[in-house]
Amino acid sequence: MPTIPTPTAEQLQTQFELPSAPDPAAAAPMTVDGTVRVSFATFGVLLLGAAIGWVTLPIVPFLFIGAAIVGFVLALVNIFKREPSPALILGYAGAQGIFLGGISSLFESMYPGIVTQAVLGTFAVVGVTLVLFASGKIRASARATKIFLVAMVGYLVFSLINVGLMVFGVSTDPWGLRTGVEIFGIPLGILLGVLAVLLGAYSLVLDFDFIQKGAQNRIPKKYQWTGAFGIMVTVIWLYLEILRLIAIARR
């Protein structure tokens, strides 16, 4: 019966130092199709949460406010996390869905038909932006991104000041300066709403650009979740801005 030769210490050391076999899942690159599938999954969770928020508003009126706080915290965690976490991103989608469902139901009770208008408006902006980006008509650039960031900071500062004036009773208007101030007879909120929609559209361009370059550079597959998260954040922001814009216009 043949004997099995015993490896020497040098042979064992050589085998120990050999690199391990690559993990196929870790080596798989990010793709546009994969990002689309992940995006559908996150928006599916978002819509499920929206249905819950819409139905439960009369029963638990403040549920959507709690969901908004949870969604905000999860958004910050996902933004500053070094690597994407599917569980946290799906959790954000669910919490924001409940918030959107609740606030949409509230607006619908005050302005019948406004939710349909806001949804169609959001689809229109996303669709047009996607077509323009896919056809090469619009692209992200360093200069445009700098202008976008400056405009975003300015819009954020205005929003914080406006909320502060409303909280401390300086402005008694339901929308604060957005409807308390007019320019050539047009409420300031209308002009700012149009600006916000344009900013949201360019934010979508940045999201699409990240996904396209990520696929071209074959970055790890896990960053498909980052692309899906970016699109979801932008679409939610767009919907809320369009909802508010229509509400101010319908006053």
C-alpha atoms as one frame of an Amber mdcrd trajectory, in Angstrom:
protein
   0.000   0.000   0.000   1.628   3.328  -1.044   2.361   5.815   1.689   1.342
   9.486   1.498   4.448  11.688   1.612   4.551  14.115   4.517   5.042  17.735
   3.383   8.086  19.518   4.666   7.974  22.701   6.730   9.020  24.755   3.693
   6.166  23.312   1.602   3.624  24.045   4.320   4.881  27.620   4.612   4.639
  28.105   0.832   1.050  26.821   0.758   0.129  29.032   3.698   1.413  32.135
   1.911  -0.550  31.447  -1.280  -3.380  33.986  -1.844  -6.875  32.704  -1.148
  -9.341  32.186  -3.981 -11.224  35.402  -4.809 -14.807  35.733  -3.639 -17.018
  35.854  -6.784 -19.589  38.059  -5.046 -16.949  40.559  -3.925 -15.298  40.601
  -7.356 -18.591  41.193  -9.228 -18.669  44.731 -10.651 -21.417  47.308 -10.413
 -23.732  47.443 -13.439 -26.461  49.797 -14.589 -28.979  46.939 -14.839 -28.085
  45.801 -11.329 -28.587  49.309  -9.985 -31.971  49.487 -11.699 -33.054  46.232
 -10.032 -31.885  47.432  -6.625 -33.680  50.759  -7.193 -36.932  48.950  -7.945
 -36.551  47.020  -4.689 -36.001  50.177  -2.631 -38.912  51.996  -4.278 -41.089
  48.945  -3.676 -40.386  49.264   0.052 -41.000  53.016  -0.211 -44.428  52.480
  -1.792 -45.345  49.874   0.823 -44.458  52.341   3.572 -46.431  55.078   1.780
 -49.527  52.864   1.762 -49.132  52.292   5.509 -48.671  56.022   6.173 -51.712
  56.924   4.068 -54.022  54.416   5.765 -52.853  55.019   9.333 -53.000  58.853
   9.270 -56.576  59.031  10.683 -55.745  56.352  13.291 -52.245  57.419  14.366
 -51.989  61.069  13.256 -48.401  61.594  14.357 -46.942  58.351  13.036 -45.670
  60.040   9.883 -43.833  62.664  11.968 -41.991  59.955  13.899 -41.227  58.204
  10.619 -39.811  61.475   9.243 -37.414  61.729  12.194 -36.327  58.097  11.813
 -35.880  58.581   8.075 -33.772  61.709   8.624 -31.481  59.877  11.057 -31.126
  56.897   8.708 -30.388  59.270   5.823 -27.492  60.810   7.768 -26.193  57.368
   8.729 -26.309  56.171   5.120 -24.686  59.356   3.811 -21.736  59.252   6.196
 -21.315  55.464   6.262 -18.177  54.449   4.382 -19.798  51.408   2.764 -23.443
  50.969   1.742 -25.704  48.896   3.968 -28.714  47.367   2.173 -30.577  46.924
   5.469 -30.167  50.588   6.458 -31.102  51.798   2.978 -34.253  49.667   2.957
 -35.018  50.900   6.479 -34.720  54.475   5.219 -37.040  53.656   2.313 -39.665
  52.226   4.666 -39.530  55.139   7.125 -39.649  57.762   4.386 -42.500  55.887
   2.747 -44.601  56.153   5.900 -43.779  59.865   6.104 -44.676  60.467   2.448
 -47.920  58.531   2.780 -48.974  60.507   5.840 -48.118  63.949   4.532 -49.632
  63.127   1.122 -52.889  62.090   2.774 -52.868  65.338   4.767 -52.341  67.475
   1.653 -54.961  65.513  -0.271 -57.553  66.315   2.391 -56.842  70.029   1.940
 -56.321  70.087  -1.827 -58.162  67.204  -3.528 -56.222  65.792  -6.464 -52.911
  67.358  -5.444 -51.159  64.017  -4.857 -51.907  62.848  -8.396 -50.616  66.154
  -9.742 -47.446  65.924  -7.659 -46.793  62.304  -8.659 -47.255  63.103 -12.359
 -45.023  66.145 -11.997 -42.308  64.067 -10.336 -42.481  61.405 -13.026 -42.251
  64.114 -15.689 -39.105  65.670 -14.182 -37.415  62.302 -13.638 -38.370  61.066
 -17.105 -37.213  64.192 -18.946 -33.951  64.291 -16.985 -33.265  60.625 -17.693
 -33.942  61.040 -21.431 -31.701  64.108 -21.654 -28.913  62.344 -19.754 -29.178
  59.135 -21.777 -29.067  61.103 -25.041 -26.026  63.082 -23.916 -27.881  66.408
 -23.978 -27.021  67.100 -20.346 -23.993  66.049 -18.336 -22.529  66.771 -14.923
 -19.650  69.242 -14.993 -17.361  70.728 -12.366 -18.644  74.263 -12.930 -22.327
  73.273 -12.897 -21.768  71.212  -9.751 -20.178  74.190  -7.969 -23.154  76.388
  -8.904 -25.481  73.609  -7.743 -23.750  73.376  -4.352 -23.843  77.147  -3.810
 -27.543  77.266  -4.741 -28.280  74.309  -2.451 -26.574  75.988   0.503 -28.478
  79.212  -0.164 -31.782  77.353  -0.411 -31.052  75.464   2.818 -30.186  78.683
   4.674 -33.414  80.318   3.479 -35.450  77.265   4.530 -33.932  77.296   8.024
 -34.553  81.045   8.421 -38.124  80.652   7.189 -38.826  77.841   9.660 -37.288
  79.913  12.466 -39.514  82.903  11.661 -42.581  80.670  11.690 -41.634  78.890
  14.934 -41.001  82.148  16.828 -44.139  83.829  15.476 -42.385  86.480  13.414
 -44.282  85.276  10.336 -47.904  84.197  10.820 -48.411  83.033   7.252 -48.836
  79.205   6.982 -45.923  79.069   4.509 -43.875  81.840   6.067 -41.917  83.977
   3.632 -42.845  81.655   0.778 -46.296  83.242   0.556 -45.764  86.288   2.770
 -43.419  87.853   0.220 -44.298  88.510  -3.416 -42.115  89.485  -6.361 -44.023
  91.188  -9.202 -47.195  89.700  -7.767 -45.794  86.163  -7.716 -45.437  84.473
  -4.305 -41.794  83.862  -3.413 -42.642  80.207  -2.808 -43.520  79.731  -6.500
 -40.153  81.078  -7.644 -38.269  79.086  -5.035 -40.277  75.978  -5.920 -39.202
  76.239  -9.552 -35.586  76.687  -8.418 -35.862  73.651  -6.150 -37.214  71.512
  -8.999 -34.282  72.578 -11.200 -31.857  71.749  -8.390 -33.539  68.371  -7.967
 -33.214  67.683 -11.686 -29.480  68.396 -11.603 -29.149  66.255  -8.497 -30.622
  63.423 -10.567 -27.972  64.091 -13.216 -25.301  63.653 -10.531 -26.934  60.383
  -9.445 -27.068  59.063 -13.016 -23.468  60.163 -13.565 -22.314  58.237 -10.491
 -24.068  55.089 -11.676 -22.717  55.392 -15.219 -19.129  55.996 -14.128 -19.360
  53.316 -11.453 -20.375  50.762 -14.065 -17.688  51.933 -16.494 -14.970  51.746
 -13.832 -16.260  48.370 -12.604 -16.401  49.383  -8.954 -17.691  46.729  -6.499
 -21.266  45.533  -6.902 -22.263  46.701  -3.416 -22.223  50.326  -4.606 -25.348
  49.639  -6.625 -27.098  50.300  -3.319 -25.376  53.690  -3.101 -26.693  54.601
  -6.547 -30.209  53.460  -5.643 -30.082  55.410  -2.375 -29.024  58.598  -4.151
 -31.845  58.367  -6.671 -34.399  57.661  -3.950 -33.315  60.652  -1.838 -33.520
  62.954  -4.863 -36.918  61.661  -6.021 -38.379  62.051  -2.521 -37.078  65.618
  -2.326 -38.465  66.382  -5.788 -41.896  65.029  -4.888 -42.080  67.084  -1.688
 -40.999  70.273  -3.459 -43.538  69.755  -6.257 -46.235  68.969  -3.694 -45.514
  72.222  -1.864 -45.244  74.193  -5.114 -48.678  73.021  -6.257 -50.196  73.695
  -2.815 -48.919  77.291  -2.857 -50.131  77.778  -6.434 -53.588  76.398  -5.618
 -54.055  78.852  -2.746
